[in-house]
Structures are given as structure tokens and as C-alpha cells.
Amino acid sequence: MTSSTTVHSPLRLYGRSGELAILEGLLARLWQGDGGALVLTAPPGLGRSALLREAAAAHRPRGPVLHATASPDERGPHALPRTSDALLARLRERGAARPLLVCADDAHAWDPASRTALALAARRLGPGSRVALLIAADDGPAFAGLPALRLGPLDEDAAAALLDRLARGGEGVPGGADGPGRRPPGLPGVTGGLDPVVRAELLREAAGNPRLLTGLTRRLTPDQLAGRTPLPCPLPGAEGVLAAHADRLDGLPAHTRALLLLAAAAQEHEPAGAGADALLLLRAGTRTGLPRDFLDGVLFGSAATEGFLQRTGSRVHFSHPLFARAVLHHAPPARRRATHELLAALLAETGDRPALPGTPAAPSGDRDALSLAALVQLSCAAPGPDTVLAARLEAAATAPYPHGERSSALCRAAAITTGPPLRSARFAAAAEQAALAGDPDRARALLARTGAAGEQSASPGLAPYVHGLLALRTGPAADAHAALIAAAALLGPYDPRRALDALLGAAEAAWVAGDAPGYLEAMGRIDPAPYDRAFASYRAGMRAVLAGRTEAGHALLRQSLDPVDPAPAALLRAGVAALVLGEVAAACRTGARALAAVRTTGPDALLPQALEHLAYAELRAGLHAGARAHALEGLHAARRTGQPNSSVHLHAVLALAASVEGPAEACAAHCDAALAGAGPHGLAQPATLATWARARADLAAGRPEEAAARLGPLVRPGPRQGHFAARMLAVPCYVEAAVLAGRGAEEAGELHAAVAEFAGWTARTADPQAPAQLARCQALLAPGEEADARYAEALAHHARAGGDFERARTQLLYGQWLRRRRRTREARTPLRDALVAFQRCSARAWAERAAGELRAAGEQGPSVRPATDGALSALTPQQQRIARCVAEGATNREVALRLSLSPRTVDHHLRNVFAALGIRSRTELARLLGPEGP
């Protein structure tokens, strides 16, 4: 054990503020004469040495720093004893004059005697010591029992900041470690900036390990970092970190090392993160002669593997992905190839699902008919490029295996391919399968191997196509539209299926962006001749509707409602056609079929869209609870599969459901989430739906002014600020809000024009609620007795269409209209019916509004009595409503608009409220009705 006084300048550490604060606390106690010991534990490369350097630099102005390292030579002038007593005495002697900080780096690698002496001395540093011992070691058992601080990987922001500094040519390994006293040279800056796809791949590959991130970045050329040339596969630069991880393997028992190699090799044919099949490992371990009790204990019991393996159900995972890579890196090439060949043989015997040892094996059959997993294992055993095996892998990946497995197989095929064009094409195909599997990060990582837009690929349009698909789910809609249009032009001559999918994706991007011309352009490029009648009718019908030929378009769309093709995409198109027609019941049925098809056949990436389409159809049908349940499931699926744009759409659907069911806070939260994501990505459709939801919640809470202000820009003529497919749906809410806000006289012409346009839409749509909503709008604008007849007409339409919520809204407005004309006895019946209907469909805020109107009409009862006590119970129902509005900060005019009263009536009631409660100001009223009052 030797010491050193070499000084290293401190580096900036990313993402280690918490750890640095703990070290500062240790040093502060040392300076006060109360030292101790702390062990910094972490796998290699996470920054143990960098933290030691930071602590040493911070302490040096206050006292000496002793850098202790292991050495077989104890004859030098800085030799330290190898016994705990002598070591402790030496440290106390050196710390007698000034506080001493001892930094012991890589202590797990010291010789046993030095390591034992260090651990015992650390345990004996009690209170009052003027020595602090800071030990950096791996997370093994060498220093168990001592106070420890375990370093985790850098978080995403810290790793990104480190990568950006490295790409700019910054020095050192901030936040990482390259061994004591060693700092790598600075990296040359990247001209034009770091490519976003390359950046994401480096961050994913490094997994928060700063030393690994530095090694990977240092070994890439500026052109590779800028995305102008493909990334190599595998990425170079990980050798040092993998070797440091593999150092732990040498001290393990032979049985454990053999099983770790089997587990690492078995993961190669599985999708990323899936682990290895325990039954396959059991068969492979038995075949290689490992004891059965050892295998059972590790794979199905609680036997330990030194922290390397973890078991989840029937799957076996490495505790950290780098451990698996280190095991393969450390194994001799011949033994690694033999392991892959053994696994390939076992998979060939029983297919992809291995049977239990001892059961009859399935016939292996023709070697050319090997399963996909067996072929992947054979490719891992290949000593170099293998043209024939790569072609077999690519052909096998066209079979209906799960998309994640197909992606892994195509990736392996690319890895053993020599020609750059074919190699890029196979990486792009692997990226497409990863995207379909709901793993966009993996898809981007594979795209980074194709070079700049895959221009050197044998399939030149494939990489842009996958880029466009990813942008459709994760990026700006305009970018997705442009990328997919360009990809379709490249794919058309040799890959018509993908060209069609690209154009349909471009049309979808234009639709969600509210770009009708872009939608027509994309659909116009599709030649319908090769496809069935349902698809041709859908294409022609949607183009006709958006071009203004609604009647012809609807006739065509009706021919696409029952597609022969049972594929999920075809069923989703049929659901869209049903919604455009207003056939909401058919949309619900088709949406349920599409969801069942996605659950059965995949792809996983389509699950959020299937749930979104079904939830939206249920909203249109008035099935708010079902819509909420499906939208919540869709939101979880969108997050799991990395599709933020789908999350935006589902937040908008949830906001619409919450605008009916409440609470208001949930509606506001979902609206905020939808608008926050919709703005940067240009998603006009969810932005329109979220704004409509917020306005509907305002109406429920009795705030028509706010509702009218939100909805006006969405429905007024002129430049459209809303979405063309949702604009008419919001008109009834806008008319209601404007009239209740007192804008009927000021904006009569505008409101009548909106209602006239809505009448034309009602004549064309099959939506069963539209005729009733039209009559309700006409009643709101009608004078005198004509309004009475219009309300009766609306209620008659509701009786035929069904649906509690919309009928209750009409009854509420009718009862309010009757009460305003002092026909209070007549008003109670529709108001009572509205209250019951709102309660039946769980529209809580709307039920409260109906109850308030019913109280104002003189109705008293358990279902309408407000929860008041003390002095408030002395007020009349009307006075209570006015008091609560004023306590919320409303002016007399705003209260009058909200409650359909005159300002003079509000002022009269408010004076009586003050007198009854014994108060003299609005401030006292707000205090009385605030959180601390009744």
C-alpha cells in the first residue's frame, strides 16, 4: 500500500450534485474534528475516481490529502502498513496537526492484506478522529458494513450535457472516471453539430455511464457524429469499461461463469430488454454438464450469482446490461462460438419455445427451415461476415414473428453483411420492425447505422420512411408529412406496399395538423387500382368530403364501413369513415373490432391509436365512462411505446370526458397536457378538442364568458383557428356560451350565421344528436314563444336519439329560460329531469348547475339542498348562489350574466346577504365562504 501526493485539477461533474453535497458534509465534519469513513461504491465507469478528486481538491486548502493505492512494493518512502493497528496509528499520526483526508481508489483491487487492513482501520475511526477515509470500490462485498454511498448512472439530462461538452471538444471525463491520474485528450468539435439520431444512440448505448459515453464518442469520426456516414456496429470504445466489468468474473466459481455465459448468449436472439428464457438455460446448462441442483437454485430458487443475474417469472435478466456484454467480451472466442452453436441446436430441436429437459424433442427437420431464434444464434457464432446466413435471416424475418424478434434478427443479418448498401437496407428494415414493436429509441439507434437518410442503401426510401413514421408519433406533424411524401416517391418503383403506407401516414399527419390541402395531396398520390373496393371508396370519399362535395363523399364512405380486410389498419379507416358520416354507433362497433385485432395480431405500436379511436367514438355516442377507461389505457400504452403525439390526443379525449364527469381540476390538467404537447408539434386536432373541453367545463361551472372567449376563434368564419373536422361539433357550445354571456344582441348576426352553417351540416350528417342540438341553438336565439316551440322540438329529437347528457343540457337550458320568464312552476319539471339525468351519467358539475337552477326555482329537497351550515342556512337559495359567486370574485354584472338576472336584482340580493350575515364587504364574504369558513 503506497501513498501519493500528486495533484489533479478538479473537473466539472455532471449530475452529481447530491453526491457532492454528501462529500461536503463529510469534509465539514472532518474540519470540526469528527472524521470517519465513507465508501463510494459503483460499477466501473460511473465516476468514483472523479468524486475522489473533487473531495481532495476541496480539502487541500484545509489539510493534507493522502492518495493511497495498492502496490506490491512496500519499500518506498510512502509505504503504508498492511496491518490495521499499524495503519490506524500511521494515519492518526499524520492527522495530528491538521485534518487528514485519505483517498483510496479502486480499493477492491488491492491485495487481500492491504484491503483487510484498510477495512478494519475504517471501522475503527470513531468520533473525534481527525482522519477521514474515502474509499472508492466496486459494489462487491469487500467493504460491507461500512457507511456507503452507491453511485447510480447519470440521468438523461446530465448524460446529454456531458455528451454535448464532449462533442464540442471539451477535456476530461466530467462526471466519470478514467482511472486516477489519467485524463483523455479533448475531442475535436463536430462541424455542423451532433446528429440527433446519433446523439440518442450514444446516450442509449452508454446507459448513463460517463466513462463509456466518453469512450464511445472518442472513437467515432466527425462525419459519424454528424450523421453523414453510418455508425459502426457494434460501436467501438466500450472495451475499457467492459474489461473492468469482466474483472469480477475471474474470481467466480466455474459453474457460475458458465451459466453467465449461457445467459448472455441466450439474450442475443431476444428483443432488447427481454432477458433469457429460464427453461432454455436449464436445458443448455444440463447439456453442458452443470449440476441440476445448481441450475435449479439459480434459475428457479434463491441462489445468488454475485449480483449478476435477476429472475422475473420465467425470464432471467442481468442486473445491468453491461454485465451481459462484459461476459461475452471476456469469454474466449472459441468458447463463445460453441455456446451460440449449442443454443442454436437446442432451439432447432424444439422451436422458439424450448421444452423441459427430458421431454421428447421436436424433429429438427430441414436445416434451411430453422427457427428465427436458431438462425440468430448461428449468426452470433459466425466468425465473420456470412452472405448466405444473412440472407436466410432476412428471409426468416418476413414470417409472422413478433416485431421485436424480427428487428433483432434483421439487426444480426446486417451485422454479418459486407456490402454497405445492403447492410444499410437491413438496418433500416430492423428499425422499421423496432418502431412497429413500440420501441422508437431502438428504431432510432438502428437508423443511425444507415447513414445520412440511408442514401447508400439498397432500399433508398426505407430509412426516410422509418424516419417519417417516427416523426408521426413523436415529432412535428409537418416534418412527418414531408418525410413520408418524399419516402413514398422513393419507395414507389420497387416497394408499393410501403409506398402506400407512407402516403397514408402523410395523410394522417396532415389531418392531425388541420392541413386539408396536405391531406388531399397525399391521398391524391395513391393509385387505388391495386386495392379492394372498400379502400378505393374510402380514399375517394374522404377526398370528396374535404373538397366540399359532401353528398358524393358520404355515398362513397358508406361503401367502406364494412371492409373485407380484417387488418387493424383497415378497421381503423372504417371507423374514421363512420365518424365522418356521423354513424357513431357503427364507429363504436368498428373501433371495438379494431382494438380486438390489434390485441390479437399487433403491432404494439398501433395499440394507442386503436384505443384513441374507440374512446373518441364513445365520446360522440355519449358513453363517457367507457371513453375515459379506454383513453386511460391508451395513455399508458402511448407512454410505454414512446409515442408522445398519441399521448397528446389521448389527453384531449380525457379532457372531453372530464368536462362531463369532472372534476374540473382533471379537465384542466388534461387540457394543459394536450395543449403543451400540441403546440410544438403542430397538432391542431387535439388542440381544438382540448380547447372545446375547457370551454365545456366553463359552461358547467357557470362561466359562459370564458367559454365563449375560448370557442369563438374555433367556430367563427374566416381564417380557421380550429380543426376542420371538429369545428361543427363545437358550435352548439359556442351558441350556448355566447347567449348566456349576454352576447346575443351584440353578435346576433355572427351567431345566426354559425347556426345556419350548423343546420347545413346537420342535414348532411347521420349524427343522431345533431337535429336536437340544432333546435336547441335555434331556441337560444329565438324570440318569445318561438323559443318555447323550439325547445319542445329539441326535446322531441332527443327522445328519438337517446343519450342522457345532451338531453339534460337541453332540459337545463329550457328550465332556465322558463324561470327567467317567471314561469317557475313550469321550470321545475325540466330542471328536475335535467338534474336526474346528469346524476345518472355522472356529470357532477352539470348536476350542481342544474341543482342551483332548481333551488332558484323554489325547489327544496335532499338532492338540491346545498351543503351549508351556520349563518348561510338563513339565506334563500338564490341568495346563496349570489353569495358564492361574489365570494369567488365575480362582479355584480358577471353574477347577473351567470345566473340570468339583472344587475339591479343582484345588488338587491347582495345587500340582503350582507344584512343577514352581519358583514359589510365582499372581502368579509370571501373570508366567510373561503377554505376556513363554512
Backbone hydrogen bonds, N-H to C=O, Kabsch-Sander energy under -0.5 kcal/mol:
donor,donor_aa,acceptor,acceptor_aa,energy
2,T,69,T,-2.6
3,S,78,H,-0.8
4,S,67,H,-1.4
20,L,16,R,-2.6
21,A,17,S,-1.9
22,I,18,G,-1.6
23,L,19,E,-2.1
24,E,20,L,-2.4
25,G,21,A,-1.8
26,L,22,I,-2.0
27,L,23,L,-2.5
28,A,24,E,-2.5
29,R,25,G,-2.0
30,L,26,L,-1.9
31,W,27,L,-2.6
32,Q,28,A,-0.9
33,G,30,L,-2.0
34,D,29,R,-2.7
35,G,129,S,-3.4
36,G,131,V,-0.9
38,L,133,L,-2.3
39,V,147,P,-2.6
40,L,38,L,-0.5
40,L,135,I,-4.0
41,T,39,V,-0.8
41,T,149,L,-1.8
42,A,137,A,-1.2
46,L,43,P,-1.2
51,L,47,G,-1.9
52,L,48,R,-1.9
53,R,49,S,-2.3
54,E,50,A,-2.0
55,A,51,L,-2.5
56,A,52,L,-2.6
57,A,53,R,-2.5
58,A,54,E,-2.1
59,H,55,A,-1.8
60,R,56,A,-2.0
62,R,59,H,-2.3
63,G,59,H,-1.4
66,L,101,L,-2.9
67,H,4,S,-2.2
67,H,65,V,-0.6
68,A,66,L,-0.9
68,A,103,C,-2.3
69,T,2,T,-2.7
74,E,72,P,-0.7
79,A,76,G,-1.4
80,L,1,M,-3.0
87,L,83,T,-2.7
88,L,84,S,-2.8
89,A,85,D,-2.3
90,R,86,A,-2.3
91,L,87,L,-2.4
92,R,88,L,-2.4
93,E,89,A,-2.0
94,R,90,R,-2.1
95,G,91,L,-1.7
96,A,93,E,-1.1
100,L,130,R,-2.6
101,L,64,P,-2.0
102,V,100,L,-0.5
102,V,132,A,-3.0
103,C,66,L,-2.9
103,C,101,L,-0.5
104,A,102,V,-0.6
104,A,134,L,-2.9
105,D,68,A,-1.1
105,D,103,C,-0.7
107,A,104,A,-0.5
107,A,136,A,-2.6
109,A,106,D,-1.7
110,W,107,A,-1.5
115,R,111,D,-2.7
116,T,112,P,-2.6
117,A,113,A,-2.3
118,L,114,S,-2.4
119,A,115,R,-2.3
120,L,116,T,-2.5
121,A,117,A,-2.4
122,A,118,L,-2.2
123,R,119,A,-1.8
124,R,120,L,-1.1
125,L,122,A,-1.0
126,G,124,R,-1.5
129,S,126,G,-1.3
132,A,100,L,-2.6
133,L,36,G,-3.0
134,L,102,V,-3.3
134,L,132,A,-0.6
135,I,38,L,-2.7
135,I,133,L,-0.6
136,A,104,A,-3.1
137,A,40,L,-2.4
137,A,135,I,-0.5
144,A,141,P,-1.5
146,L,143,F,-1.5
149,L,39,V,-3.1
151,L,41,T,-2.8
151,L,149,L,-0.5
154,L,208,G,-2.8
159,A,155,D,-2.7
160,A,156,E,-2.3
161,A,157,D,-2.3
162,L,158,A,-2.3
163,L,159,A,-2.5
164,D,160,A,-2.5
165,R,161,A,-1.9
166,L,162,L,-2.4
167,A,163,L,-2.7
168,R,164,D,-1.4
169,G,166,L,-1.3
170,G,165,R,-2.7
172,G,184,P,-1.1
176,G,173,V,-2.8
182,R,179,G,-1.8
187,L,170,G,-0.8
190,V,167,A,-1.4
191,T,189,G,-0.7
193,G,190,V,-1.8
195,D,225,L,-2.3
199,R,195,D,-3.0
200,A,196,P,-2.4
201,E,197,V,-2.0
202,L,198,V,-2.6
203,L,199,R,-2.2
204,R,200,A,-2.1
205,E,201,E,-2.8
206,A,202,L,-2.4
207,A,203,L,-1.4
208,G,203,L,-0.5
209,N,206,A,-1.7
211,R,45,G,-2.1
213,L,209,N,-2.5
214,T,210,P,-2.2
215,G,211,R,-2.3
216,L,212,L,-2.8
217,T,213,L,-2.2
218,R,214,T,-2.4
219,R,215,G,-1.2
220,L,217,T,-1.1
225,L,221,T,-2.5
226,A,222,P,-2.0
227,G,224,Q,-1.0
228,R,223,D,-2.3
229,T,223,D,-1.1
231,L,448,A,-1.9
242,L,238,A,-2.6
243,A,239,E,-2.6
244,A,240,G,-1.9
245,H,241,V,-2.2
246,A,242,L,-2.5
247,D,243,A,-1.0
248,R,245,H,-1.2
249,L,246,A,-1.7
250,D,246,A,-0.7
250,D,247,D,-0.6
251,G,248,R,-0.5
252,L,249,L,-1.9
257,R,253,P,-2.2
258,A,254,A,-2.2
259,L,255,H,-2.1
260,L,256,T,-2.4
261,L,257,R,-1.9
262,L,258,A,-2.0
263,A,259,L,-2.6
264,A,260,L,-2.5
265,A,261,L,-2.4
266,A,262,L,-2.4
267,Q,263,A,-1.0
268,E,265,A,-1.4
269,H,266,A,-0.6
270,E,267,Q,-1.2
274,A,271,P,-2.3
276,A,316,V,-2.6
278,A,314,S,-2.7
281,L,277,D,-2.0
282,L,278,A,-2.2
283,R,279,L,-2.2
284,A,280,L,-2.7
285,G,281,L,-3.0
286,T,282,L,-2.3
287,R,283,R,-2.3
288,T,284,A,-1.7
289,G,286,T,-1.1
290,L,285,G,-2.6
295,L,291,P,-2.2
296,D,292,R,-2.9
297,G,293,D,-2.1
298,V,294,F,-2.0
299,L,295,L,-3.0
300,F,296,D,-2.2
301,G,296,D,-0.8
303,A,297,G,-2.4
308,F,305,T,-1.8
310,Q,317,H,-3.3
312,T,315,R,-2.7
315,R,312,T,-2.1
316,V,276,A,-2.7
317,H,310,Q,-3.3
319,S,308,F,-3.1
323,F,320,H,-1.5
324,A,320,H,-0.9
325,R,321,P,-1.7
326,A,322,L,-2.6
327,V,323,F,-2.3
328,L,324,A,-1.9
329,H,325,R,-2.4
330,H,326,A,-2.3
331,A,327,V,-1.5
336,R,332,P,-2.5
337,R,333,P,-2.5
338,A,334,A,-2.1
339,T,335,R,-2.0
340,H,336,R,-2.0
341,E,337,R,-2.4
342,L,338,A,-2.2
343,L,339,T,-2.2
344,A,340,H,-2.4
345,A,341,E,-2.1
346,L,342,L,-2.3
347,L,343,L,-2.5
348,A,344,A,-2.0
349,E,345,A,-1.6
350,T,346,L,-1.5
351,G,347,L,-1.6
353,R,350,T,-0.5
359,T,356,L,-1.9
369,A,366,D,-1.8
370,L,367,R,-1.2
375,L,371,S,-2.1
376,V,372,L,-2.1
377,Q,373,A,-2.1
378,L,374,A,-2.2
379,S,375,L,-2.3
380,C,376,V,-1.9
381,A,377,Q,-1.4
382,A,378,L,-0.8
386,D,416,I,-2.0
390,A,386,D,-2.3
391,A,387,T,-1.9
392,R,388,V,-2.1
393,L,389,L,-2.4
394,E,390,A,-2.3
395,A,391,A,-2.3
396,A,392,R,-2.6
397,A,393,L,-1.9
398,T,395,A,-1.4
399,A,396,A,-1.7
401,Y,399,A,-2.6
406,R,402,P,-2.2
407,S,403,H,-2.2
408,S,404,G,-2.0
409,A,405,E,-2.3
410,L,406,R,-2.4
411,C,407,S,-2.2
412,R,408,S,-2.1
413,A,409,A,-2.4
414,A,410,L,-2.3
415,A,411,C,-2.0
416,I,412,R,-1.3
417,T,414,A,-1.6
423,R,419,G,-2.6
424,S,420,P,-2.7
425,A,421,P,-2.0
426,R,422,L,-2.2
427,F,423,R,-2.2
428,A,424,S,-2.5
429,A,425,A,-2.3
430,A,426,R,-2.2
431,A,427,F,-2.3
432,E,428,A,-2.2
433,Q,429,A,-1.9
434,A,430,A,-2.1
435,A,431,A,-2.4
436,L,432,E,-2.2
437,A,433,Q,-1.7
438,G,435,A,-1.4
439,D,434,A,-2.4
443,A,439,D,-2.0
444,R,440,P,-2.5
445,A,441,D,-2.2
446,L,442,R,-2.1
447,L,443,A,-2.1
448,A,444,R,-1.7
449,R,446,L,-1.2
450,T,447,L,-2.1
451,G,448,A,-0.5
452,A,228,R,-0.6
453,A,451,G,-0.8
454,G,451,G,-0.7
455,E,452,A,-1.6
457,S,454,G,-1.7
458,A,421,P,-2.3
462,L,459,S,-1.9
463,A,459,S,-0.6
465,Y,461,G,-1.8
466,V,462,L,-2.3
467,H,463,A,-2.6
468,G,464,P,-2.5
469,L,465,Y,-2.2
470,L,466,V,-2.5
471,A,467,H,-2.4
472,L,468,G,-2.1
473,R,469,L,-1.1
474,T,470,L,-2.0
475,G,471,A,-2.4
477,A,681,H,-2.6
480,A,476,P,-1.9
481,H,477,A,-2.5
482,A,478,A,-2.2
483,A,479,D,-2.7
484,L,480,A,-2.5
485,I,481,H,-2.1
486,A,482,A,-2.2
487,A,483,A,-2.4
488,A,484,L,-2.3
489,A,485,I,-1.5
490,L,486,A,-1.5
491,L,487,A,-2.6
492,G,488,A,-2.1
494,Y,491,L,-1.3
495,D,491,L,-3.1
499,A,495,D,-2.2
500,L,496,P,-2.3
501,D,497,R,-2.2
502,A,498,R,-2.6
503,L,499,A,-2.1
504,L,500,L,-2.6
505,G,501,D,-2.4
506,A,502,A,-2.4
507,A,503,L,-2.4
508,E,504,L,-2.2
509,A,505,G,-2.4
510,A,506,A,-2.2
511,W,507,A,-2.3
512,V,508,E,-2.4
513,A,509,A,-1.4
514,G,511,W,-1.6
515,D,510,A,-3.0
516,A,514,G,-1.1
519,Y,515,D,-2.0
520,L,516,A,-2.6
521,E,517,P,-2.3
522,A,518,G,-2.2
523,M,519,Y,-2.6
524,G,520,L,-2.1
525,R,521,E,-1.0
525,R,522,A,-0.7
526,I,523,M,-1.1
531,Y,528,P,-1.7
536,A,532,D,-2.2
537,S,533,R,-2.8
538,Y,534,A,-2.2
539,R,535,F,-2.8
540,A,536,A,-2.5
541,G,537,S,-2.7
542,M,538,Y,-2.6
543,R,539,R,-1.9
544,A,540,A,-2.1
545,V,541,G,-2.4
546,L,542,M,-2.2
547,A,543,R,-1.5
548,G,545,V,-1.4
549,R,544,A,-2.5
550,T,548,G,-1.3
553,G,549,R,-2.3
554,H,550,T,-2.9
555,A,551,E,-1.8
556,L,552,A,-1.8
557,L,553,G,-2.6
558,R,554,H,-1.9
559,Q,555,A,-0.5
559,Q,556,L,-1.2
560,S,557,L,-1.8
561,L,558,R,-0.9
571,L,567,A,-2.0
572,L,568,P,-2.5
573,R,569,A,-2.0
574,A,570,A,-1.9
575,G,571,L,-2.0
576,V,572,L,-2.0
577,A,573,R,-2.4
578,A,574,A,-2.2
579,L,575,G,-1.9
580,V,576,V,-2.4
581,L,577,A,-2.1
582,G,578,A,-1.1
583,E,578,A,-2.3
584,V,582,G,-1.9
587,A,583,E,-2.2
588,C,584,V,-2.2
589,R,585,A,-2.1
590,T,586,A,-2.8
591,G,587,A,-2.5
592,A,588,C,-2.1
593,R,589,R,-1.9
594,A,590,T,-2.6
595,L,591,G,-2.3
596,A,592,A,-2.2
597,A,593,R,-2.2
598,V,594,A,-2.3
599,R,595,L,-2.5
600,T,596,A,-1.6
601,T,597,A,-3.1
602,G,597,A,-0.5
602,G,598,V,-2.0
605,A,436,L,-2.2
606,L,603,P,-1.5
607,L,604,D,-1.5
610,A,606,L,-2.3
611,L,607,L,-2.3
612,E,608,P,-2.2
613,H,609,Q,-2.7
614,L,610,A,-2.0
615,A,611,L,-2.5
616,Y,612,E,-2.5
617,A,613,H,-2.1
618,E,614,L,-2.3
619,L,615,A,-2.0
620,R,616,Y,-2.2
621,A,617,A,-1.5
622,G,619,L,-1.6
623,L,618,E,-3.0
624,H,622,G,-1.3
627,A,623,L,-2.2
628,R,624,H,-2.5
629,A,625,A,-2.2
630,H,626,G,-2.5
631,A,627,A,-2.6
632,L,628,R,-2.4
633,E,629,A,-1.9
634,G,630,H,-2.4
635,L,631,A,-2.3
636,H,632,L,-2.0
637,A,633,E,-2.3
638,A,634,G,-2.7
639,R,635,L,-2.0
640,R,636,H,-2.3
641,T,637,A,-2.1
642,G,639,R,-0.9
643,Q,638,A,-2.8
645,N,473,R,-2.5
646,S,473,R,-0.6
647,S,643,Q,-1.6
648,V,644,P,-1.8
649,H,645,N,-1.9
650,L,646,S,-2.3
651,H,647,S,-2.4
652,A,648,V,-1.9
653,V,649,H,-1.9
654,L,650,L,-2.5
655,A,651,H,-2.3
656,L,652,A,-2.0
657,A,653,V,-2.2
658,A,654,L,-2.6
659,S,655,A,-1.7
660,V,656,L,-0.5
660,V,657,A,-1.2
661,E,657,A,-2.7
662,G,658,A,-2.3
667,C,663,P,-1.8
668,A,664,A,-2.6
669,A,665,E,-2.4
670,H,666,A,-2.4
671,C,667,C,-2.5
672,D,668,A,-2.7
673,A,669,A,-2.2
674,A,670,H,-2.5
675,L,671,C,-2.8
676,A,672,D,-2.4
677,G,673,A,-1.6
678,A,674,A,-2.4
679,G,675,L,-2.0
681,H,677,G,-0.9
682,G,678,A,-0.7
682,G,679,G,-1.3
683,L,678,A,-2.3
684,A,512,V,-0.5
684,A,682,G,-1.2
685,Q,512,V,-2.5
687,A,683,L,-1.4
688,T,684,A,-2.4
689,L,685,Q,-2.2
690,A,686,P,-2.6
691,T,687,A,-2.1
692,W,688,T,-2.4
693,A,689,L,-2.3
694,R,690,A,-2.3
695,A,691,T,-2.2
696,R,692,W,-2.4
697,A,693,A,-2.1
698,D,694,R,-2.0
699,L,695,A,-2.2
700,A,696,R,-2.1
701,A,697,A,-1.8
702,G,699,L,-1.5
703,R,698,D,-3.1
707,A,703,R,-1.8
708,A,704,P,-2.9
709,A,705,E,-2.1
710,R,706,E,-1.9
711,L,707,A,-2.3
712,G,708,A,-2.2
714,L,711,L,-1.0
715,V,711,L,-1.2
715,V,712,G,-0.9
716,R,712,G,-2.0
721,Q,713,P,-1.0
726,A,723,H,-1.0
727,R,723,H,-1.4
730,A,726,A,-0.9
730,A,727,R,-1.0
731,V,728,M,-1.1
734,Y,730,A,-2.1
735,V,731,V,-2.7
736,E,732,P,-2.1
737,A,733,C,-2.7
738,A,734,Y,-2.8
739,V,735,V,-2.3
740,L,736,E,-2.5
741,A,737,A,-1.8
742,G,739,V,-1.6
743,R,738,A,-2.9
747,E,743,R,-2.9
748,A,745,A,-0.8
751,L,747,E,-2.7
752,H,748,A,-2.8
753,A,749,G,-2.1
754,A,750,E,-2.1
755,V,751,L,-2.4
756,A,752,H,-2.3
757,E,753,A,-2.3
758,F,754,A,-2.3
759,A,755,V,-2.2
760,G,756,A,-1.8
761,W,757,E,-2.0
762,T,758,F,-2.4
763,A,759,A,-1.8
764,R,760,G,-0.8
764,R,761,W,-0.7
765,T,761,W,-2.0
766,A,581,L,-2.9
770,A,767,D,-1.0
773,Q,769,Q,-2.4
774,L,770,A,-2.5
775,A,771,P,-2.3
776,R,772,A,-2.0
777,C,773,Q,-2.3
778,Q,774,L,-2.5
779,A,775,A,-2.1
780,L,776,R,-2.1
781,L,777,C,-1.3
782,A,778,Q,-1.0
786,E,783,P,-1.5
787,A,783,P,-0.7
787,A,784,G,-1.2
788,D,784,G,-0.7
789,A,785,E,-1.6
790,R,786,E,-2.1
791,Y,787,A,-2.6
792,A,788,D,-2.0
793,E,789,A,-2.3
794,A,790,R,-2.5
795,L,791,Y,-2.4
796,A,792,A,-1.9
797,H,793,E,-2.1
798,H,794,A,-2.4
799,A,795,L,-2.0
800,R,796,A,-1.2
801,A,797,H,-2.2
802,G,798,H,-3.0
807,R,803,G,-1.3
808,A,804,D,-2.7
809,R,805,F,-2.0
810,T,806,E,-1.8
811,Q,807,R,-2.5
812,L,808,A,-2.5
813,L,809,R,-2.2
814,Y,810,T,-2.5
815,G,811,Q,-2.8
816,Q,812,L,-2.3
817,W,813,L,-2.3
818,L,814,Y,-2.6
819,R,815,G,-2.5
820,R,816,Q,-2.1
821,R,817,W,-0.9
821,R,818,L,-0.6
822,R,819,R,-2.0
823,R,818,L,-2.6
824,T,822,R,-0.7
827,A,823,R,-2.1
828,R,824,T,-1.3
829,T,825,R,-0.5
829,T,826,E,-0.6
831,L,827,A,-2.0
832,R,828,R,-2.8
833,D,829,T,-2.4
834,A,830,P,-2.4
835,L,831,L,-2.4
836,V,832,R,-2.2
837,A,833,D,-2.3
838,F,834,A,-2.8
839,Q,835,L,-2.3
840,R,836,V,-2.1
841,C,837,A,-1.8
842,S,839,Q,-1.2
843,A,838,F,-2.8
844,R,661,E,-0.8
844,R,842,S,-1.4
847,A,843,A,-2.4
848,E,844,R,-2.2
849,R,845,A,-1.9
850,A,846,W,-2.4
851,A,847,A,-2.6
852,G,848,E,-2.2
853,E,849,R,-2.1
854,L,850,A,-2.3
855,R,851,A,-2.4
856,A,852,G,-2.3
857,A,853,E,-1.3
858,G,855,R,-2.0
859,E,854,L,-2.4
864,V,861,G,-1.1
865,R,861,G,-1.8
868,T,866,P,-1.6
872,L,869,D,-1.2
873,S,870,G,-1.0
874,A,871,A,-1.7
875,L,872,L,-1.8
880,Q,876,T,-2.6
881,R,877,P,-2.1
882,I,878,Q,-2.3
883,A,879,Q,-2.8
884,R,880,Q,-2.3
885,C,881,R,-2.1
886,V,882,I,-2.5
887,A,883,A,-2.4
888,E,884,R,-1.3
889,G,886,V,-1.8
890,A,885,C,-1.9
895,V,891,T,-2.6
896,A,892,N,-2.4
897,L,893,R,-2.3
898,R,894,E,-2.4
899,L,895,V,-2.5
900,S,896,A,-0.6
900,S,897,L,-0.5
901,L,896,A,-2.4
906,V,902,S,-2.1
907,D,903,P,-2.6
908,H,904,R,-2.3
909,H,905,T,-2.5
910,L,906,V,-2.6
911,R,907,D,-2.0
912,N,908,H,-1.6
913,V,909,H,-2.2
914,F,910,L,-2.4
915,A,911,R,-2.1
916,A,912,N,-2.6
917,L,913,V,-2.3
918,G,914,F,-1.1
919,I,914,F,-2.0
925,L,921,S,-1.5
926,A,922,R,-2.7
927,R,923,T,-2.3
928,L,924,E,-2.3
929,L,925,L,-2.2
930,G,926,A,-0.7
930,G,927,R,-0.5
933,G,930,G,-1.3
